[in-house]
């Protein structure tokens, strides 16, 4: 047990170090954008008809603390993030980033996690069935569906569903809330309205994720089925589900659990395009807006850091879970 506690402590320290390194990279990228935050903001104001001067820029830089050394500014930023959960103000909008994000990041995370859960609820049993079945029709059908999921982009699927819904029902099914609940405070009624619309981005994002996970599970199961320990188990009289879940499936699911963070990252990478098509008001669309239109690197950096922190946290949880459920990992960690 002491060895396992040491393992968990080492993994936690590695996760913390990763977050610190990511925070340095994100803050450096924010700083490397041409022009300081003061210059970009005042240039934006200039497009609105406000005249600016060198003195205005210097005064704004002093107000924002941009005249301090880089490492001091990074230390202040990362300290506020880690200790207070504060990301400061948006460079262009001049609003508190925590207020800007509000529940948008939580909504994005919920959509991505729901898509991931949907993908694996389908891919794991279907992939195991496909690898264990000798039916040529079943294997051919599942292979065709998985290849279709990998070949068809999520944005194309979103456009097809929107077109079909508009033609058949007169509703494009865009947005996460109906007009009556868009600006209303959270309640059971608003939650129900959200769930009645959130299934569509969950389905679209889960489409390719399911296909990818299905291929992975099937390949891992086929590899495990051919190993000697499975043949030896059959020789001892184990067959059917008992053999399947006790040996090849149990060992094949280890790499699947370990890849959850990677799959979550891939789903979030696809979210901004789907959000733009479906006009979703969440962190994915806000990230696209801050990067492509307003050049608000402070806001974009906060969203990217939150995403990375979520993935690092998920990887830490999966490392611990894998050590508990996989006897090979547990033996290497706990010595038995």
C-alpha positions as CSV (number, residue, x, y, z in Angstrom):
1,X,0.0,0.0,0.0
2,X,2.9,2.3,0.7
3,X,4.3,1.7,-2.8
4,X,0.9,2.6,-4.3
5,X,0.8,5.8,-2.2
6,X,4.3,6.7,-3.4
7,X,3.2,6.0,-7.0
8,X,0.1,8.3,-6.6
9,X,2.3,11.0,-5.1
10,X,4.8,10.8,-7.9
11,X,2.0,11.0,-10.5
12,X,0.5,14.0,-8.7
13,X,3.9,15.7,-8.7
14,X,4.3,15.0,-12.4
15,X,0.8,16.4,-13.1
16,X,1.6,19.6,-11.2
17,X,5.0,20.0,-13.0
18,X,3.2,19.5,-16.3
19,X,0.7,22.2,-15.5
20,X,3.5,24.6,-14.4
21,X,5.3,23.9,-17.7
22,X,2.1,24.4,-19.7
23,X,1.4,27.7,-17.9
24,X,4.8,28.9,-18.9
25,X,4.3,27.9,-22.5
26,X,0.8,29.5,-22.6
27,X,2.0,32.7,-21.0
28,X,5.0,32.8,-23.3
29,X,2.8,32.5,-26.4
30,X,0.6,35.3,-25.0
31,X,3.7,37.4,-24.7
32,X,5.1,36.5,-28.2
33,X,2.1,37.9,-30.0
34,X,3.2,41.0,-31.9
35,X,2.4,44.1,-29.8
36,X,1.7,44.2,-26.1
37,X,-1.7,43.9,-24.7
38,X,-1.8,47.7,-24.2
39,X,-0.9,48.3,-27.8
40,X,-3.5,45.8,-29.1
41,X,-6.2,47.3,-26.9
42,X,-5.4,50.9,-27.8
43,X,-5.2,49.9,-31.5
44,X,-8.7,48.4,-31.1
45,X,-9.9,51.6,-29.5
46,X,-8.4,53.5,-32.4
47,X,-10.5,51.6,-34.8
48,X,-13.5,52.8,-32.8
49,X,-12.5,56.4,-33.4
50,X,-10.4,57.1,-30.3
51,X,-7.0,58.8,-31.0
52,X,-4.0,57.3,-29.2
53,X,-0.5,58.4,-28.5
54,X,2.8,57.0,-27.3
55,X,2.1,58.4,-23.9
56,X,-1.2,56.6,-23.8
57,X,0.5,53.3,-24.6
58,X,3.1,53.8,-21.9
59,X,0.5,54.7,-19.3
60,X,-1.5,51.6,-20.2
61,X,1.6,49.4,-20.0
62,X,2.3,50.7,-16.5
63,X,-1.3,50.2,-15.4
64,X,-1.2,46.5,-16.7
65,X,2.2,45.9,-15.1
66,X,3.8,45.2,-18.5
67,X,6.9,47.2,-17.5
68,X,7.9,44.4,-15.0
69,X,10.3,41.6,-16.0
70,X,8.8,38.5,-17.8
71,X,9.4,36.0,-15.0
72,X,7.8,38.3,-12.4
73,X,4.7,38.7,-14.6
74,X,4.5,35.0,-15.3
75,X,4.9,34.2,-11.5
76,X,2.1,36.7,-10.7
77,X,-0.2,35.2,-13.4
78,X,0.4,31.6,-12.5
79,X,0.1,32.4,-8.8
80,X,-3.4,33.9,-9.4
81,X,-4.4,30.9,-11.5
82,X,-3.2,28.2,-9.1
83,X,-4.1,29.9,-5.8
84,X,-7.1,32.0,-6.6
85,X,-8.4,30.5,-9.9
86,X,-8.3,34.0,-11.4
87,X,-7.2,34.6,-15.0
88,X,-7.2,38.4,-15.0
89,X,-8.9,40.6,-17.6
90,X,-9.5,40.1,-21.3
91,X,-7.0,42.1,-23.3
92,X,-9.5,43.5,-25.8
93,X,-12.9,43.3,-24.0
94,X,-11.5,44.6,-20.7
95,X,-13.7,42.2,-18.8
96,X,-12.8,39.7,-16.1
97,X,-12.1,36.4,-17.9
98,X,-13.8,34.3,-15.2
99,X,-17.0,36.4,-15.8
100,X,-16.6,36.0,-19.5
101,X,-16.2,32.3,-19.4
102,X,-18.9,31.9,-16.7
103,X,-20.4,28.4,-17.2
104,X,-19.2,28.2,-20.9
105,X,-16.2,26.1,-20.1
106,X,-18.2,23.8,-17.9
107,X,-20.8,23.4,-20.7
108,X,-17.9,22.6,-23.2
109,X,-16.4,20.1,-20.8
110,X,-19.8,18.4,-20.2
111,X,-20.4,18.1,-24.0
112,X,-16.9,16.7,-24.5
113,X,-17.1,14.2,-21.6
114,X,-20.6,13.1,-22.7
115,X,-19.3,12.6,-26.3
116,X,-16.4,10.5,-24.9
117,X,-18.7,8.4,-22.7
118,X,-21.0,7.8,-25.6
119,X,-18.1,6.8,-27.8
120,X,-16.8,4.2,-25.3
121,X,-20.2,2.9,-24.3
122,X,-20.7,1.9,-27.9
123,X,-17.1,1.1,-29.0
124,X,-16.1,-1.2,-26.1
125,X,-18.9,-3.8,-26.3
126,X,-19.2,-3.6,-30.1
127,X,-15.4,-3.7,-30.6
128,X,-15.1,-6.8,-28.3
129,X,-18.0,-8.5,-30.2
130,X,-16.4,-7.7,-33.5
131,X,-13.1,-9.1,-32.5
132,X,-14.6,-12.3,-31.1
133,X,-17.2,-13.0,-33.7
134,X,-16.5,-15.1,-36.8
135,X,-19.5,-13.6,-38.8
136,X,-18.1,-12.1,-42.0
137,X,-21.3,-10.0,-42.4
138,X,-21.1,-8.6,-38.9
139,X,-17.4,-7.8,-39.1
140,X,-17.8,-6.3,-42.6
141,X,-20.7,-4.1,-41.5
142,X,-18.9,-2.8,-38.4
143,X,-15.8,-2.1,-40.4
144,X,-17.8,-0.2,-42.9
145,X,-19.5,1.9,-40.2
146,X,-16.2,2.6,-38.4
147,X,-14.5,3.6,-41.7
148,X,-17.4,5.9,-42.5
149,X,-17.1,7.6,-39.1
150,X,-13.4,8.2,-39.7
151,X,-13.8,9.4,-43.2
152,X,-16.8,11.8,-42.7
153,X,-15.8,15.1,-41.0
154,X,-17.9,16.2,-38.0
155,X,-18.7,19.5,-39.6
156,X,-20.1,17.7,-42.7
157,X,-22.3,15.5,-40.5
158,X,-23.5,18.7,-38.6
159,X,-24.4,20.4,-41.9
160,X,-26.3,17.3,-43.1
161,X,-28.3,17.0,-39.9
162,X,-29.1,20.8,-40.0
163,X,-30.3,20.5,-43.6
164,X,-32.4,17.5,-42.9
165,X,-33.9,19.0,-39.8
166,X,-34.7,22.3,-41.6
167,X,-36.3,20.6,-44.5
168,X,-38.3,18.0,-42.5
169,X,-39.2,20.0,-39.3
170,X,-38.5,23.6,-40.1
171,X,-36.0,23.9,-37.3
172,X,-32.2,24.0,-37.8
173,X,-31.6,22.7,-34.3
174,X,-28.8,25.2,-33.7
175,X,-27.9,26.7,-30.3
176,X,-27.7,25.2,-26.9
177,X,-30.8,27.0,-25.6
178,X,-34.1,28.1,-27.0
179,X,-34.9,31.8,-27.0
180,X,-37.0,31.6,-23.8
181,X,-34.0,30.2,-21.8
182,X,-31.0,31.7,-23.4
183,X,-30.5,34.5,-20.8
184,X,-32.5,32.9,-18.0
185,X,-30.8,31.8,-14.8
186,X,-30.2,28.0,-14.4
187,X,-33.3,26.0,-13.3
188,X,-34.7,22.6,-13.9
189,X,-36.6,23.9,-16.8
190,X,-33.5,25.5,-18.4
191,X,-31.5,22.3,-17.7
192,X,-34.3,20.3,-19.5
193,X,-34.1,22.8,-22.4
194,X,-30.3,22.4,-22.6
195,X,-30.5,18.6,-22.6
196,X,-33.1,18.7,-25.4
197,X,-30.5,20.5,-27.6
198,X,-27.2,19.3,-26.3
199,X,-27.6,15.8,-27.5
200,X,-26.9,17.0,-31.1
201,X,-23.3,18.2,-30.6
202,X,-22.7,15.2,-28.3
203,X,-23.8,12.9,-31.1
204,X,-21.8,14.7,-33.7
205,X,-18.6,14.9,-31.7
206,X,-19.1,11.3,-30.6
207,X,-19.5,10.1,-34.2
208,X,-15.8,10.1,-35.1
209,X,-14.7,9.4,-31.6
210,X,-16.8,6.2,-31.6
211,X,-15.3,5.1,-34.9
212,X,-11.8,5.7,-33.7
213,X,-12.3,3.9,-30.4
214,X,-14.1,1.0,-32.2
215,X,-11.0,0.4,-34.4
216,X,-8.7,0.6,-31.4
217,X,-10.7,-1.8,-29.2
218,X,-11.0,-4.3,-32.1
219,X,-7.3,-4.2,-32.9
220,X,-6.3,-4.6,-29.2
221,X,-8.8,-7.5,-28.7
222,X,-7.5,-9.3,-31.9
223,X,-4.0,-8.9,-30.6
224,X,-4.8,-10.3,-27.1
225,X,-6.9,-13.2,-28.6
226,X,-3.8,-14.6,-30.3
227,X,-1.6,-14.6,-27.2
228,X,-0.4,-17.8,-25.5
229,X,-2.1,-17.1,-22.2
230,X,-5.5,-17.1,-23.9
231,X,-4.7,-20.4,-25.6
232,X,-3.6,-21.8,-22.3
233,X,-6.9,-20.7,-20.7
234,X,-8.9,-22.4,-23.4
235,X,-6.9,-25.6,-22.8
236,X,-7.9,-25.4,-19.1
237,X,-11.6,-25.4,-20.2
238,X,-12.4,-21.7,-20.2
239,X,-14.7,-20.6,-23.0
240,X,-17.3,-18.0,-23.9
241,X,-17.9,-14.8,-21.8
242,X,-15.9,-16.1,-18.8
243,X,-12.8,-16.4,-20.9
244,X,-13.4,-13.2,-22.8
245,X,-13.9,-10.9,-19.8
246,X,-11.4,-12.6,-17.5
247,X,-8.4,-12.5,-19.9
248,X,-8.3,-10.7,-23.3
249,X,-10.9,-8.0,-22.7
250,X,-9.5,-7.2,-19.3
251,X,-6.0,-6.7,-20.6
252,X,-7.1,-5.0,-23.8
253,X,-8.9,-2.3,-21.9
254,X,-5.8,-1.0,-20.2
255,X,-4.5,1.0,-23.2
256,X,-8.1,2.2,-23.8
257,X,-8.3,3.7,-20.2
258,X,-4.8,5.2,-20.7
259,X,-5.9,7.0,-23.9
260,X,-8.9,8.8,-22.4
261,X,-7.0,12.1,-22.1
262,X,-5.9,11.9,-25.7
263,X,-9.4,11.2,-26.9
264,X,-10.8,14.1,-24.8
265,X,-8.3,16.5,-26.4
266,X,-9.2,15.3,-29.9
267,X,-12.9,15.8,-29.2
268,X,-12.3,19.4,-27.9
269,X,-10.1,20.1,-31.0
270,X,-13.2,19.4,-33.1
271,X,-15.6,21.3,-30.9
272,X,-14.9,24.9,-32.2
273,X,-15.8,24.1,-35.8
274,X,-18.9,22.2,-34.8
275,X,-19.8,25.1,-32.4
276,X,-19.4,27.6,-35.2
277,X,-21.8,25.6,-37.5
278,X,-24.3,24.9,-34.7
279,X,-23.9,28.5,-33.3
280,X,-23.2,27.1,-29.8
281,X,-22.4,29.6,-27.1
282,X,-19.6,27.8,-25.2
283,X,-15.8,27.9,-24.7
284,X,-15.1,26.3,-28.1
285,X,-16.7,29.1,-30.0
286,X,-15.2,31.7,-27.6
287,X,-11.7,30.3,-28.3
288,X,-12.3,30.5,-32.0
289,X,-13.5,34.1,-31.6
290,X,-10.5,35.1,-29.4
291,X,-8.0,33.6,-31.8
292,X,-9.3,34.3,-35.2
293,X,-11.2,37.6,-34.8
294,X,-10.4,39.7,-31.8
295,X,-6.8,38.4,-31.2
296,X,-7.5,38.3,-27.5
297,X,-4.6,36.1,-26.4
298,X,-5.3,36.4,-22.7
299,X,-8.8,34.9,-23.1
300,X,-7.5,32.2,-25.5
301,X,-4.7,31.4,-23.1
302,X,-7.1,30.9,-20.2
303,X,-9.3,28.5,-22.2
304,X,-6.3,26.5,-23.5
305,X,-4.9,26.3,-19.9
306,X,-8.2,25.1,-18.5
307,X,-8.5,22.5,-21.3
308,X,-4.9,21.3,-20.6
309,X,-5.6,21.2,-16.8
310,X,-8.7,19.0,-17.5
311,X,-6.7,16.6,-19.6
312,X,-3.8,16.4,-17.1
313,X,-6.3,15.8,-14.3
314,X,-8.0,13.0,-16.4
315,X,-4.7,11.4,-17.1
316,X,-3.8,11.4,-13.4
317,X,-7.2,9.7,-12.6
318,X,-6.7,7.1,-15.4
319,X,-3.2,6.3,-14.2
320,X,-4.5,5.6,-10.7
321,X,-7.5,3.6,-12.1
322,X,-5.2,1.6,-14.4
323,X,-3.0,0.7,-11.5
324,X,-6.0,-0.6,-9.6
325,X,-7.7,-2.6,-12.4
326,X,-4.8,-3.9,-14.4
327,X,-2.9,-6.7,-12.5
328,X,0.3,-6.1,-14.5
329,X,0.4,-2.4,-13.7
330,X,-0.5,-3.1,-10.1
331,X,2.2,-5.7,-9.7
332,X,4.8,-3.3,-11.1
333,X,3.6,-0.5,-8.8
334,X,2.8,-2.4,-5.6
335,X,5.1,-5.3,-5.9
336,X,2.4,-8.0,-6.0
